[in-house]
């Protein structure tokens, strides 16, 4: 009799750890204790994904900023060189134009007409240059297109999964 009681107690003790090792199961046979762990891993994976996407956005924005910065710097250098050249060429052309008017007008009026004609010519050329460069700069998109596309894909994936 004592032997039977000991075996029954041992059998119950042996079956109890087996239940905790497998985990509690509901009526459908699903592992209930594993569900919080799975949700925790899902949350960690989503956070890792968001961190990766934000890292991609940072890199892409830095690339775009570098592209804008280098183009703006080149525009500034080009503008400074053009201003120096403009000044020298403007004076030379103005004196040439004044010489053309020299036989019809007095020297002060011929110099004034030479500088006015030259100034109008350079205003037109400069205006065209500014409009062309502004349009080229406007063609660059400041939005991180690759990152936005990745977020759209992730959003669609999450909708399909949930």
C-alpha positions as CSV (number, residue, x, y, z in Angstrom):
1,X,0.0,0.0,0.0
2,X,2.8,2.4,0.9
3,X,4.4,1.4,-2.3
4,X,1.3,2.4,-4.3
5,X,1.1,5.8,-2.5
6,X,4.7,6.5,-3.2
7,X,4.4,5.7,-6.9
8,X,1.2,7.8,-7.2
9,X,3.0,10.7,-5.6
10,X,6.0,10.2,-7.8
11,X,3.8,10.0,-10.9
12,X,2.0,13.2,-10.0
13,X,5.3,14.9,-9.3
14,X,6.8,13.6,-12.6
15,X,3.8,14.8,-14.6
16,X,3.7,18.3,-13.1
17,X,7.1,19.5,-14.5
18,X,6.1,18.1,-17.9
19,X,3.1,20.4,-18.0
20,X,5.2,23.5,-17.1
21,X,7.9,22.6,-19.6
22,X,5.4,22.4,-22.4
23,X,3.4,25.4,-21.2
24,X,-0.2,25.9,-20.4
25,X,-2.5,25.2,-23.3
26,X,-6.0,26.3,-23.9
27,X,-8.9,24.2,-25.3
28,X,-7.7,24.7,-28.9
29,X,-4.2,23.5,-28.0
30,X,-2.5,26.9,-28.4
31,X,0.5,27.8,-26.3
32,X,-0.8,30.6,-24.0
33,X,2.4,31.4,-22.2
34,X,4.3,31.8,-25.5
35,X,1.9,34.5,-26.7
36,X,3.3,37.3,-24.6
37,X,6.8,36.3,-25.6
38,X,5.8,36.3,-29.3
39,X,4.2,39.7,-28.9
40,X,7.3,41.0,-27.1
41,X,9.5,39.8,-30.0
42,X,7.1,41.3,-32.5
43,X,7.3,44.7,-30.7
44,X,11.1,44.4,-30.6
45,X,11.2,43.6,-34.3
46,X,8.9,46.5,-35.2
47,X,11.1,48.8,-33.1
48,X,14.2,47.5,-34.9
49,X,12.5,48.0,-38.2
50,X,11.5,51.6,-37.3
51,X,15.1,52.3,-36.1
52,X,16.5,51.0,-39.4
53,X,14.1,53.1,-41.4
54,X,14.9,56.2,-39.4
55,X,18.6,55.5,-40.0
56,X,17.9,55.2,-43.7
57,X,16.0,58.5,-43.6
58,X,19.0,60.2,-41.8
59,X,21.5,58.9,-44.4
60,X,19.2,60.0,-47.3
61,X,18.7,63.4,-45.8
62,X,22.4,63.9,-45.3
63,X,23.0,62.9,-49.0
64,X,20.4,65.4,-50.1
65,X,21.8,68.1,-47.9
66,X,25.3,67.5,-49.3
67,X,24.0,67.7,-52.8
68,X,22.2,70.9,-52.1
69,X,25.2,72.3,-50.3
70,X,27.7,71.6,-53.0
71,X,25.4,73.0,-55.7
72,X,24.7,76.2,-53.7
73,X,28.5,76.6,-53.1
74,X,29.2,76.2,-56.8
75,X,26.5,78.7,-57.6
76,X,28.1,81.2,-55.1
77,X,31.6,80.6,-56.5
78,X,30.3,81.0,-60.0
79,X,28.4,84.1,-59.0
80,X,31.6,85.7,-57.5
81,X,33.7,84.9,-60.6
82,X,30.9,86.1,-62.8
83,X,30.7,89.4,-60.8
84,X,34.4,90.1,-61.3
85,X,34.2,89.2,-65.0
86,X,31.1,91.2,-65.3
87,X,32.7,94.3,-63.8
88,X,35.8,94.1,-66.1
89,X,33.9,93.2,-69.2
90,X,31.2,95.8,-68.5
91,X,33.8,98.6,-68.3
92,X,35.5,97.5,-71.5
93,X,32.2,97.1,-73.4
94,X,31.0,100.4,-72.0
95,X,34.1,102.2,-73.3
96,X,33.7,100.5,-76.6
97,X,30.1,101.5,-76.9
98,X,31.0,105.1,-75.8
99,X,33.5,105.2,-78.6
100,X,30.8,104.3,-81.1
101,X,28.6,107.2,-79.8
102,X,31.6,109.5,-79.6
103,X,31.1,111.1,-83.0
104,X,27.4,111.8,-82.5
105,X,27.4,113.0,-78.9
106,X,29.6,114.9,-76.4
107,X,32.0,112.7,-74.5
108,X,29.9,112.6,-71.2
109,X,26.7,111.6,-73.0
110,X,28.6,109.0,-75.2
111,X,30.1,107.4,-72.0
112,X,26.7,107.4,-70.3
113,X,25.0,105.7,-73.3
114,X,27.8,103.1,-73.5
115,X,27.3,102.2,-69.8
116,X,23.5,102.1,-70.1
117,X,23.5,99.8,-73.1
118,X,26.1,97.5,-71.5
119,X,24.1,97.5,-68.2
120,X,20.9,96.5,-69.9
121,X,22.7,93.7,-71.8
122,X,24.1,92.2,-68.7
123,X,20.8,92.5,-66.8
124,X,19.2,90.4,-69.4
125,X,22.0,87.8,-69.4
126,X,22.1,87.7,-65.6
127,X,18.3,87.3,-65.4
128,X,18.4,84.3,-67.8
129,X,21.2,82.7,-65.8
130,X,19.3,83.2,-62.4
131,X,16.1,81.6,-63.9
132,X,17.9,78.6,-65.3
133,X,19.8,77.9,-62.0
134,X,16.6,78.4,-60.0
135,X,14.8,75.8,-62.2
136,X,17.7,73.3,-61.8
137,X,17.7,73.7,-58.1
138,X,13.9,73.4,-57.9
139,X,14.2,70.1,-59.9
140,X,15.9,68.5,-56.9
141,X,13.4,66.8,-54.5
142,X,14.1,67.4,-50.8
143,X,11.9,64.5,-49.7
144,X,13.7,61.2,-49.0
145,X,12.0,59.2,-51.7
146,X,13.6,55.8,-50.9
147,X,12.7,56.1,-47.3
148,X,9.1,57.1,-48.0
149,X,8.8,54.1,-50.4
150,X,10.1,51.8,-47.7
151,X,7.6,53.1,-45.1
152,X,4.8,52.6,-47.6
153,X,5.9,49.0,-48.2
154,X,6.2,48.4,-44.4
155,X,2.7,49.9,-43.9
156,X,1.3,47.6,-46.5
157,X,3.1,44.6,-45.0
158,X,1.8,45.4,-41.5
159,X,-1.8,45.7,-42.9
160,X,-1.5,42.3,-44.6
161,X,0.0,40.7,-41.5
162,X,-2.6,42.1,-39.0
